[in-house]
Amino acid sequence: MKTIWSRRLPDLPHPGLPYLRRPLALPLLAVACAASLALAVGLTACENVASYTEPSLVRVIDASYIAPAINVVVEGVGLAGNLGQGSITPYGTLPSSTDAQIKITASTGGATLVSTNGTLLPGHQHSIFLTDNGAAPTDYTVTILEDQQVAAASGHSAFRFLNQAPKTGAVDVYMVPAGTTLVNTIPLVTALPVGATAGYISFPSQTVTMVITPTGVTTPQYASTALALTGGEVRTVLIMDTQLTSNPPVEVFIADDVN
């Protein structure tokens, strides 16, 4: 009697039925899981980048004649301390906000002088500008200025002027080129009222002397040393009355906005 050997053939799909795949082997399953995890992490990273908000650069300009030495706190963060009249601080980095709380207090004693809220735009430069409002001996005004954050055009300089000189009144501002006289120079700014701001004005860069006079008068109230401008500079100029002298009656504070 013959012994018949048989071998079981692999299961094949029945004709007309979809082919059913076998479950993934463990090594392949692990690879697939790792790839899915990497994809999820990558998507999360993309979401984090997309939601990132640039901070604001913020400084303080103290143009108050009546305030004591001050501290400035923004959203609970100390931005500047023990500032006096004519101070312009370097920029500090703060989170941007559409409703940032700004509190200005006396450096000695900590009494709140003024508290307000303002917008600090992401990726922008701002100045917190403290002035006297003139309504009462201890009333102040806080203004948030948006500062230029890009360099002036090649071969040009850009200057902004803040007139906080009530005794002097409205002023004209000249940039007198080297080798030229005041009478032969056209004013860069004319009749700038007290409390007003002349926005950034661009002019060709060269060595100049900044001269400030009462409006319509050619007798200088202030004359700077020579300013060697080479191009790209952006500056803010604060104009104030001097407190102890009558000659010159005006003093100037210049801040670097860019370059």
Backbone bond lengths (Angstrom), bond angles and torsions (degrees), N, CA, C in turn:
res aa  C-N    CA-C-N  psi(-1)  N-CA   C-N-CA  omega(-1)  CA-C   N-CA-C  phi
1 M - - - 1.469 - - 1.508 108.05 -
2 K 1.325 114.33 130.04 1.459 118.80 -177.42 1.505 110.98 -83.83
3 T 1.359 115.67 141.84 1.474 120.25 174.05 1.521 108.57 -91.55
4 I 1.288 114.40 127.73 1.478 118.40 -177.93 1.520 108.47 -100.53
5 W 1.340 116.93 118.13 1.475 122.68 177.00 1.517 109.50 -90.19
6 S 1.284 114.61 136.26 1.481 118.21 179.44 1.530 109.33 -127.02
7 R 1.345 117.37 153.86 1.480 123.34 179.24 1.520 108.25 -129.59
8 R 1.361 115.89 127.92 1.464 119.52 -179.60 1.528 110.53 -75.03
9 L 1.301 114.63 124.32 1.461 120.21 179.22 1.524 109.50 -80.01
10 P 1.384 118.63 151.44 1.479 120.60 178.26 1.516 110.18 -63.83
11 D 1.345 113.09 146.62 1.460 117.74 178.67 1.507 110.29 -63.77
12 L 1.280 116.44 134.54 1.457 122.26 177.64 1.503 108.36 -116.51
13 P 1.304 116.58 151.37 1.464 118.47 179.62 1.500 110.49 -64.39
14 H 1.285 114.75 142.48 1.465 119.87 176.28 1.504 108.99 -68.23
15 P 1.313 116.56 139.31 1.471 118.03 178.54 1.519 110.45 -54.91
16 G 1.313 114.87 133.14 1.459 120.06 177.97 1.500 114.05 89.95
17 L 1.387 117.92 -7.44 1.456 120.41 177.96 1.522 109.32 -106.26
18 P 1.356 117.55 146.50 1.472 119.52 179.36 1.508 110.50 -65.21
19 Y 1.333 114.80 147.43 1.454 120.60 -179.60 1.519 109.21 -75.14
20 L 1.304 118.63 126.62 1.456 122.44 179.78 1.512 109.45 -97.08
21 R 1.386 114.40 120.50 1.456 117.58 -179.82 1.512 110.38 -77.11
22 R 1.326 114.13 149.91 1.449 118.97 175.02 1.533 109.84 -75.07
23 P 1.340 118.08 155.48 1.478 120.28 176.32 1.520 110.87 -58.04
24 L 1.378 115.48 149.42 1.457 119.60 178.35 1.513 110.96 -62.34
25 A 1.290 115.92 141.60 1.458 119.89 173.02 1.518 108.92 -65.21
26 L 1.317 118.33 155.96 1.458 122.15 -175.56 1.521 113.69 -55.50
27 P 1.337 120.52 -43.92 1.480 119.01 178.98 1.513 112.25 -61.52
28 L 1.330 117.43 -41.05 1.467 119.80 179.80 1.513 110.73 -67.50
29 L 1.337 117.17 -37.81 1.456 120.90 178.75 1.535 111.05 -62.94
30 A 1.313 116.62 -39.93 1.475 120.77 179.27 1.520 110.72 -63.94
31 V 1.348 116.23 -40.76 1.466 119.93 179.28 1.517 110.17 -63.73
32 A 1.327 116.43 -43.20 1.464 120.27 -179.09 1.525 110.67 -63.09
33 C 1.329 117.12 -41.95 1.469 120.60 178.94 1.527 111.13 -63.15
34 A 1.330 116.41 -42.38 1.472 120.08 -179.99 1.514 110.78 -62.85
35 A 1.333 116.17 -40.38 1.469 119.48 179.78 1.515 110.63 -64.95
36 S 1.346 116.70 -40.55 1.466 119.79 178.68 1.516 111.23 -64.00
37 L 1.345 116.55 -41.31 1.465 120.32 178.82 1.517 111.39 -63.67
38 A 1.330 117.04 -41.89 1.472 120.52 179.41 1.514 110.27 -62.81
39 L 1.345 116.51 -40.25 1.460 119.83 179.65 1.514 110.20 -64.32
40 A 1.354 116.99 -42.48 1.464 120.08 179.93 1.515 111.39 -62.83
41 V 1.360 116.38 -43.17 1.470 120.18 178.76 1.519 110.54 -62.73
42 G 1.344 115.31 -40.90 1.459 118.80 179.50 1.509 111.83 -62.48
43 L 1.330 117.44 -41.05 1.462 120.27 178.80 1.516 110.98 -65.79
44 T 1.348 116.36 -40.06 1.463 119.35 178.16 1.519 110.81 -62.35
45 A 1.351 117.03 -41.85 1.466 120.37 178.87 1.516 110.32 -61.31
46 C 1.337 116.62 -41.83 1.468 119.80 179.11 1.515 110.51 -61.90
47 E 1.356 116.05 -40.24 1.455 118.58 179.43 1.520 110.92 -63.88
48 N 1.353 116.90 -39.33 1.465 120.01 179.50 1.509 111.41 -63.96
49 V 1.332 117.61 -41.73 1.460 121.11 178.93 1.514 110.25 -63.89
50 A 1.335 115.96 -41.92 1.457 119.88 -177.32 1.519 111.59 -65.61
51 S 1.353 117.35 -30.46 1.452 120.24 -176.71 1.530 112.79 -92.21
52 Y 1.327 118.45 -0.38 1.467 121.63 -179.66 1.526 110.32 -66.59
53 T 1.321 117.28 134.03 1.465 122.20 179.63 1.520 109.18 -116.41
54 E 1.328 115.85 128.59 1.462 119.92 179.22 1.523 110.35 -66.09
55 P 1.325 117.92 146.69 1.464 120.42 174.68 1.528 110.75 -76.74
56 S 1.326 115.41 175.18 1.456 122.49 173.83 1.528 109.06 -106.54
57 L 1.327 115.46 149.10 1.465 120.72 171.10 1.526 107.08 -100.72
58 V 1.332 115.87 126.26 1.466 120.58 -172.07 1.524 109.80 -134.26
59 R 1.332 116.20 138.85 1.462 121.80 174.93 1.526 108.71 -133.07
60 V 1.320 116.74 175.81 1.465 122.34 -179.04 1.517 109.40 -123.25
61 I 1.346 116.12 136.12 1.466 122.69 172.13 1.526 107.00 -119.47
62 D 1.336 116.65 116.21 1.465 121.35 -179.12 1.534 108.57 -99.98
63 A 1.341 115.13 106.02 1.467 120.27 179.50 1.523 111.00 -115.09
64 S 1.337 117.27 24.22 1.460 120.84 179.92 1.523 110.54 -89.16
65 Y 1.337 115.26 134.51 1.465 120.97 175.76 1.528 111.39 -85.45
66 I 1.329 117.12 -24.20 1.473 119.98 -170.03 1.529 113.62 -107.18
67 A 1.327 117.62 -14.05 1.462 118.77 -178.25 1.516 110.86 -73.38
68 P 1.335 116.86 145.26 1.470 119.59 171.06 1.523 109.04 -72.53
69 A 1.314 116.60 -177.32 1.463 119.34 172.95 1.525 108.68 -57.37
70 I 1.341 116.47 138.36 1.466 119.66 -170.35 1.530 112.25 -122.81
71 N 1.325 113.97 156.04 1.460 123.57 165.41 1.522 107.48 -114.14
72 V 1.328 116.49 146.82 1.461 121.14 179.62 1.520 108.54 -123.68
73 V 1.337 115.75 123.90 1.463 122.64 -179.15 1.526 108.17 -121.14
74 V 1.333 116.24 128.82 1.468 121.78 179.83 1.525 108.15 -121.51
75 E 1.343 115.63 119.97 1.461 121.43 -179.67 1.535 111.30 52.43
76 G 1.341 115.13 39.20 1.454 120.41 177.80 1.511 115.12 81.33
77 V 1.333 117.37 0.01 1.468 121.63 -178.68 1.528 109.07 -106.01
78 G 1.328 117.42 127.86 1.458 120.89 178.20 1.525 111.20 -70.13
79 L 1.317 117.02 114.84 1.467 121.34 -178.78 1.526 111.48 -92.50
80 A 1.323 117.42 -37.22 1.470 120.76 -177.83 1.520 108.57 -153.96
81 G 1.343 115.76 153.88 1.454 119.74 -179.19 1.516 112.97 -141.43
82 N 1.332 115.40 145.58 1.464 123.59 174.50 1.528 112.20 57.46
83 L 1.333 115.33 46.29 1.469 120.44 178.94 1.516 110.65 -88.79
84 G 1.336 115.57 147.29 1.451 121.49 175.29 1.517 110.85 -121.93
85 Q 1.303 115.04 176.52 1.470 121.91 -178.50 1.527 111.27 -52.90
86 G 1.330 115.11 133.81 1.457 120.88 178.45 1.518 114.47 86.22
87 S 1.333 117.05 1.30 1.466 119.85 180.00 1.529 110.99 -76.95
88 I 1.317 115.55 138.42 1.465 122.19 171.99 1.527 106.06 -132.21
89 T 1.311 117.02 115.57 1.455 120.99 -174.20 1.527 111.22 -85.67
90 P 1.328 117.29 162.38 1.470 119.95 168.09 1.533 109.37 -66.80
91 Y 1.322 115.80 166.48 1.459 120.04 177.82 1.528 110.51 -74.35
92 G 1.332 115.15 141.41 1.457 122.19 170.49 1.521 108.81 -116.42
93 T 1.326 116.58 158.87 1.455 121.83 -178.24 1.524 110.17 -97.94
94 L 1.341 116.04 126.67 1.456 121.82 179.85 1.528 109.48 -133.85
95 P 1.329 118.15 153.56 1.464 119.53 174.54 1.534 110.19 -62.46
96 S 1.312 116.96 140.27 1.456 119.66 176.34 1.526 109.62 -69.28
97 S 1.335 115.87 154.08 1.467 120.12 -176.91 1.519 109.21 -161.97
98 T 1.325 116.10 147.37 1.466 120.09 174.62 1.526 111.04 -90.00
99 D 1.324 116.93 -6.03 1.466 119.70 -177.13 1.532 109.79 -151.68
100 A 1.325 115.34 55.68 1.467 120.14 -177.67 1.526 110.24 -74.40
101 Q 1.320 115.86 132.38 1.462 119.80 176.60 1.527 109.80 -81.48
102 I 1.324 115.35 129.49 1.465 122.17 -179.67 1.516 107.89 -120.16
103 K 1.318 115.97 120.54 1.461 120.35 -178.91 1.523 108.77 -123.46
104 I 1.336 114.97 127.72 1.464 121.38 177.53 1.519 107.79 -113.40
105 T 1.329 115.21 122.45 1.453 120.61 -176.36 1.522 110.48 -123.90
106 A 1.325 115.51 161.44 1.463 120.58 173.61 1.523 109.05 -71.10
107 S 1.331 116.18 135.17 1.467 119.42 179.98 1.513 111.71 -62.99
108 T 1.323 116.63 -35.20 1.458 121.64 177.04 1.522 109.17 -100.22
109 G 1.306 116.34 118.94 1.459 120.38 179.13 1.510 113.92 95.02
110 G 1.333 117.07 -29.01 1.460 120.32 175.31 1.512 116.49 77.07
111 A 1.338 118.27 11.99 1.465 119.81 180.00 1.525 110.16 -64.11
112 T 1.336 116.21 138.85 1.459 120.57 178.67 1.522 109.87 -74.93
113 L 1.320 116.88 122.93 1.459 122.05 178.61 1.517 111.07 -89.01
114 V 1.336 115.50 -41.18 1.467 120.38 178.25 1.520 108.02 -159.46
115 S 1.343 115.23 143.23 1.457 121.44 177.70 1.520 108.40 -135.01
116 T 1.312 116.24 135.00 1.461 120.19 -178.11 1.521 108.80 -153.18
117 N 1.325 115.79 177.16 1.465 121.79 176.84 1.520 108.94 -128.12
118 G 1.328 115.70 149.97 1.463 119.18 -179.27 1.512 111.46 -157.59
119 T 1.328 114.59 173.22 1.462 121.69 -177.68 1.519 110.56 -98.44
120 L 1.318 115.76 129.46 1.460 122.98 173.93 1.528 106.48 -116.24
121 L 1.314 116.46 108.14 1.459 121.31 -173.04 1.527 111.15 -77.70
122 P 1.329 117.34 142.34 1.471 119.78 178.67 1.517 111.67 -65.43
123 G 1.336 116.14 133.68 1.454 120.88 177.76 1.509 114.62 75.20
124 H 1.345 118.26 9.78 1.465 121.41 -179.40 1.533 110.31 -110.56
125 Q 1.345 114.95 166.71 1.463 122.27 174.39 1.521 108.71 -110.00
126 H 1.338 115.09 135.31 1.467 120.37 -178.77 1.526 110.26 -132.92
127 S 1.351 114.78 154.41 1.463 121.60 170.67 1.521 108.61 -119.54
128 I 1.342 116.28 127.85 1.463 121.35 170.45 1.520 106.34 -85.85
129 F 1.328 116.87 111.87 1.464 123.70 -167.82 1.524 109.09 -108.21
130 L 1.344 116.16 110.88 1.468 121.79 -179.98 1.520 109.78 -97.76
131 T 1.352 116.32 125.69 1.469 121.71 177.87 1.525 108.78 -137.17
132 D 1.338 115.60 168.81 1.466 121.97 173.10 1.523 108.29 -88.82
133 N 1.342 116.72 137.33 1.469 116.72 -179.64 1.520 113.45 -90.63
134 G 1.333 116.85 -6.91 1.462 120.25 174.07 1.509 115.03 78.61
135 A 1.339 118.30 -4.34 1.464 120.41 -177.61 1.524 112.22 -80.38
136 A 1.327 116.03 -30.19 1.468 120.62 -178.51 1.520 107.97 -154.57
137 P 1.337 116.36 159.50 1.477 119.59 -175.90 1.520 114.88 -61.25
138 T 1.329 117.98 -20.97 1.461 119.46 -177.92 1.529 112.26 -124.87
139 D 1.317 117.05 26.39 1.472 120.24 178.04 1.519 110.22 -100.85
140 Y 1.328 115.16 138.09 1.465 120.95 -176.22 1.524 109.82 -128.53
141 T 1.316 114.24 160.13 1.461 120.99 175.30 1.522 108.67 -125.12
142 V 1.327 116.14 134.88 1.457 121.69 175.62 1.524 108.31 -114.27
143 T 1.315 116.17 124.79 1.458 122.75 177.96 1.521 108.43 -122.18
144 I 1.328 116.16 138.20 1.466 119.90 175.13 1.520 107.84 -100.18
145 L 1.322 115.69 112.43 1.461 121.50 178.94 1.515 109.84 -91.80
146 E 1.326 116.14 141.04 1.463 119.45 172.51 1.522 107.97 -94.35
147 D 1.320 116.20 120.46 1.462 122.03 -174.70 1.527 110.34 -94.25
148 Q 1.335 114.81 150.81 1.466 118.73 175.31 1.516 108.96 -68.19
149 Q 1.330 116.34 135.41 1.467 120.10 -175.00 1.516 113.52 -117.35
150 V 1.324 117.01 2.30 1.467 120.23 176.91 1.521 108.61 -117.77
151 A 1.299 116.13 150.87 1.459 120.83 -179.15 1.527 111.10 -63.73
152 A 1.312 115.67 153.12 1.464 120.35 174.56 1.525 109.46 -64.60
153 A 1.319 115.49 162.76 1.468 119.99 -179.67 1.531 110.63 -59.61
154 S 1.316 115.09 154.72 1.463 120.22 -179.70 1.527 110.77 -54.00
155 G 1.336 115.26 130.66 1.464 120.10 179.11 1.516 113.91 77.96
156 H 1.345 116.81 9.23 1.460 120.92 -179.72 1.528 110.23 -130.67
157 S 1.328 115.32 158.32 1.452 123.03 174.14 1.521 108.20 -124.48
158 A 1.343 116.96 151.89 1.467 121.12 -179.51 1.528 108.98 -127.19
159 F 1.331 115.96 124.95 1.466 121.90 -178.77 1.529 109.62 -122.40
160 R 1.335 115.78 141.62 1.468 122.88 173.53 1.525 107.96 -118.51
161 F 1.344 117.51 143.33 1.460 121.63 -174.59 1.528 110.51 -123.87
162 L 1.353 115.21 132.48 1.466 122.50 177.83 1.521 107.61 -116.38
163 N 1.334 118.00 114.19 1.463 120.64 -178.93 1.522 110.23 -93.38
164 Q 1.338 115.81 108.25 1.458 122.59 175.81 1.529 109.23 -124.96
165 A 1.338 114.88 49.18 1.464 120.91 -178.29 1.534 109.46 -123.03
166 P 1.345 118.23 79.89 1.471 120.64 -174.81 1.525 114.25 -65.14
167 K 1.335 118.06 -30.84 1.470 118.83 178.62 1.525 111.42 -70.65
168 T 1.313 115.86 -36.50 1.464 120.46 -179.63 1.512 111.15 -76.64
169 G 1.327 117.35 -36.98 1.467 121.03 -179.93 1.524 111.92 86.05
170 A 1.321 115.77 -158.37 1.468 120.85 -179.26 1.531 109.87 -62.18
171 V 1.330 116.21 145.46 1.466 120.00 -175.20 1.528 111.45 -131.71
172 D 1.336 113.70 157.87 1.462 122.73 167.31 1.526 107.67 -108.82
173 V 1.326 115.64 145.22 1.459 120.48 -179.74 1.524 109.23 -123.19
174 Y 1.331 115.71 128.14 1.463 122.40 179.14 1.529 109.79 -115.47
175 M 1.304 115.60 146.10 1.463 122.19 166.62 1.526 105.98 -114.86
176 V 1.318 116.18 97.52 1.462 121.37 -172.18 1.531 109.54 -87.69
177 P 1.336 118.27 114.48 1.476 120.14 179.91 1.524 111.14 -63.13
178 A 1.321 115.68 150.50 1.465 120.73 176.85 1.524 109.37 -56.91
179 G 1.326 115.95 135.61 1.468 120.94 -179.95 1.511 114.10 84.69
180 T 1.354 117.47 2.93 1.465 122.03 -179.78 1.522 109.20 -118.53
181 T 1.326 117.85 151.84 1.459 121.93 178.67 1.526 110.30 -97.88
182 L 1.326 115.55 163.74 1.458 120.96 -179.92 1.524 111.91 -61.14
183 V 1.331 116.61 -40.60 1.473 119.54 -176.06 1.526 111.45 -66.89
184 N 1.328 117.12 -19.77 1.466 119.88 178.93 1.536 112.99 -99.05
185 T 1.335 115.60 10.28 1.461 119.98 -176.34 1.525 110.48 -111.94
186 I 1.320 115.39 138.03 1.466 121.11 176.62 1.522 108.66 -85.51
187 P 1.341 118.95 132.20 1.465 118.97 -179.66 1.531 111.49 -64.05
188 L 1.318 114.83 140.72 1.462 120.34 176.88 1.522 110.07 -75.67
189 V 1.339 116.12 -35.50 1.472 122.81 177.59 1.517 107.82 -131.52
190 T 1.311 116.72 136.59 1.468 120.19 177.94 1.530 110.08 -124.41
191 A 1.332 115.05 141.09 1.465 123.19 173.63 1.528 112.57 52.38
192 L 1.329 116.37 49.71 1.460 120.04 176.92 1.525 108.58 -79.35
193 P 1.345 117.51 113.11 1.469 119.72 -174.72 1.524 112.39 -70.24
194 V 1.330 115.12 161.98 1.460 120.53 174.33 1.535 108.75 -63.86
195 G 1.309 116.01 134.54 1.457 120.96 -179.76 1.516 114.15 86.06
196 A 1.334 116.93 -3.18 1.467 120.33 -177.43 1.527 111.05 -96.89
197 T 1.326 113.80 161.92 1.460 121.60 177.43 1.513 109.27 -122.95
198 A 1.320 116.46 126.87 1.468 120.24 171.44 1.516 106.89 -92.56
199 G 1.338 116.94 114.67 1.459 121.27 -177.40 1.509 111.91 -59.03
200 Y 1.318 115.90 172.23 1.463 120.85 -174.38 1.532 110.88 -57.12
201 I 1.324 114.95 126.75 1.464 122.18 -179.79 1.523 107.93 -117.14
202 S 1.317 115.92 126.11 1.469 121.00 -178.07 1.528 110.05 -95.74
203 F 1.338 115.79 140.57 1.461 121.24 177.57 1.524 108.56 -149.98
204 P 1.343 118.28 159.16 1.468 121.04 -178.17 1.533 111.61 -61.55
205 S 1.308 115.54 135.45 1.465 120.96 -177.48 1.524 110.80 -76.32
206 Q 1.327 114.86 136.13 1.465 122.49 176.11 1.528 106.85 -170.94
207 T 1.298 117.89 -179.00 1.453 120.19 175.71 1.519 108.95 -81.11
208 V 1.345 116.14 122.83 1.460 121.26 -175.73 1.519 110.06 -134.55
209 T 1.331 114.89 162.61 1.459 122.00 168.96 1.523 107.47 -115.06
210 M 1.324 117.02 124.53 1.469 120.45 177.55 1.518 108.97 -82.05
211 V 1.334 115.60 123.87 1.459 122.13 -179.64 1.523 108.60 -122.37
212 I 1.345 116.19 132.85 1.462 121.49 179.03 1.518 108.67 -120.48
213 T 1.327 115.93 130.79 1.464 121.68 179.76 1.527 109.32 -132.26
214 P 1.339 117.20 156.03 1.468 117.77 168.34 1.529 108.59 -59.25
215 T 1.307 116.24 148.66 1.462 120.24 -175.99 1.521 111.95 -55.22
216 G 1.340 115.47 127.50 1.462 121.57 177.40 1.508 114.58 83.26
217 V 1.329 117.97 0.04 1.467 122.12 -178.69 1.520 108.58 -110.83
218 T 1.338 116.18 139.94 1.463 119.22 -179.48 1.528 112.47 -102.03
219 T 1.342 116.19 8.52 1.460 119.55 174.84 1.527 108.48 -87.98
220 P 1.311 118.82 118.37 1.464 120.76 -175.25 1.521 112.08 -63.82
221 Q 1.316 115.67 134.55 1.459 122.15 169.28 1.528 110.29 -93.32
222 Y 1.318 115.18 -21.10 1.460 120.79 178.97 1.516 108.15 -155.37
223 A 1.325 116.43 139.69 1.463 121.93 173.48 1.528 107.65 -139.45
224 S 1.324 115.59 125.69 1.468 120.59 -178.10 1.522 110.70 -79.33
225 T 1.302 115.84 170.84 1.459 119.69 164.36 1.526 107.50 -71.95
226 A 1.326 117.05 170.03 1.466 120.08 -179.47 1.526 110.52 -62.06
227 L 1.330 115.93 131.87 1.463 122.11 177.69 1.522 108.16 -106.14
228 A 1.320 116.73 111.56 1.469 120.82 -179.20 1.528 108.50 -88.03
229 L 1.321 116.80 96.33 1.463 122.48 -177.15 1.526 109.07 -95.83
230 T 1.316 116.06 127.35 1.471 120.17 -174.76 1.525 113.26 -110.40
231 G 1.348 117.47 -7.60 1.462 120.37 178.56 1.510 111.88 119.05
232 G 1.322 115.92 137.09 1.456 121.71 178.28 1.516 114.53 92.01
233 E 1.336 118.32 -14.63 1.472 120.40 -176.72 1.532 110.89 -65.27
234 V 1.331 114.90 140.57 1.464 122.18 171.90 1.526 106.70 -128.38
235 R 1.330 116.78 124.39 1.462 121.17 -173.50 1.533 110.80 -133.18
236 T 1.339 114.86 150.43 1.468 121.86 168.86 1.515 107.87 -113.60
237 V 1.337 116.29 131.37 1.470 122.32 -177.01 1.527 108.52 -115.34
238 L 1.339 116.79 118.16 1.457 122.85 176.69 1.524 108.80 -98.23
239 I 1.333 116.33 122.36 1.469 122.64 -178.23 1.528 108.26 -106.33
240 M 1.352 117.19 124.26 1.456 121.29 -178.55 1.524 110.65 -137.20
241 D 1.324 115.76 157.31 1.467 120.22 172.86 1.525 109.31 -72.19
242 T 1.327 115.95 141.49 1.460 118.33 171.21 1.527 108.46 -74.51
243 Q 1.321 116.00 151.47 1.463 120.19 -175.56 1.528 113.58 -100.12
244 L 1.340 117.42 -18.46 1.459 119.18 -172.85 1.517 113.81 -121.14
245 T 1.316 118.16 -11.79 1.471 119.45 -177.35 1.526 110.57 -130.05
246 S 1.309 115.14 157.37 1.470 119.98 174.80 1.522 111.18 -107.08
247 N 1.317 116.77 -5.39 1.461 120.29 178.99 1.537 109.04 -143.83
248 P 1.321 119.14 101.03 1.462 125.47 3.14 1.532 110.88 -82.30
249 P 1.325 117.84 153.32 1.459 120.81 179.56 1.529 113.33 -84.78
250 V 1.316 116.48 -9.08 1.460 120.97 -176.67 1.524 109.26 -121.50
251 E 1.328 116.04 139.87 1.457 120.46 171.14 1.518 108.87 -122.72
252 V 1.318 114.99 154.46 1.464 121.33 -172.56 1.525 109.35 -129.82
253 F 1.327 114.67 139.73 1.465 121.98 175.26 1.525 107.54 -122.48
254 I 1.324 116.03 126.87 1.475 121.10 -175.27 1.523 109.06 -113.97
255 A 1.321 116.03 129.66 1.465 121.67 -179.52 1.529 109.41 -116.51
256 D 1.324 115.84 142.40 1.458 121.74 175.63 1.524 109.86 -84.85
257 D 1.321 117.26 116.52 1.464 121.30 175.86 1.536 109.75 -89.24
258 V 1.328 115.96 -44.77 1.463 122.58 177.48 1.520 108.24 -140.57
259 N 1.346 115.68 142.66 1.462 120.70 176.50 1.521 111.26 62.15
